[in-house]
């Protein structure tokens, strides 16, 4: 259990795991929020709303990456998987803070990948960009966009070429691939898991 916005907790969490298991091979940065429920329209959004989303969605990933690199490089490698969103790949009119945070995760991932690769750490870093997945956070987005969950699901499903929304398992399988040696030559990449919605 870790508050991802707290530098000392992020470091303590990683250090505790390392002490117990003797290594860290994989880190998945998956903590995220939609927002407080306030407006994310660029004209109406408060600075507090902006900072709340960035602190968890972007700074939390930064702290997780930073904390994991040290034990991973001692071990001789590892895999960091950062969960972003398709909102980090395209404009988000009423989700400005959320989209910006996920775009930041995309770019941070590439910077970590290049840094660790050039340093010879054998640490790979990739991002996953899920489309709509009806988790509690996803349901909040659906309700926010369409007023009720049923209408939101119906409308978002129409925009997915494969004809259905994703599931948590779809994202988990992508994370497993990027965490495993099956993706040993993949770093700095973004894996889109959205049923073709962005395409």
Secondary structure as UniProt FT lines:
FT   TURN            4..5
FT   HELIX           7..21
FT   STRAND          26..29
FT   TURN            42..44
FT   HELIX           47..54
FT   HELIX           55..59
FT   HELIX           60..75
FT   STRAND          78..83
FT   HELIX           86..88
FT   TURN            93..94
FT   HELIX           96..118
FT   TURN            119..120
FT   STRAND          123..130
FT   HELIX           136..146
FT   HELIX           149..158
FT   TURN            161..162
FT   HELIX           168..179
FT   HELIX           181..183
FT   TURN            184..185
FT   STRAND          190..193
FT   TURN            195..196
//
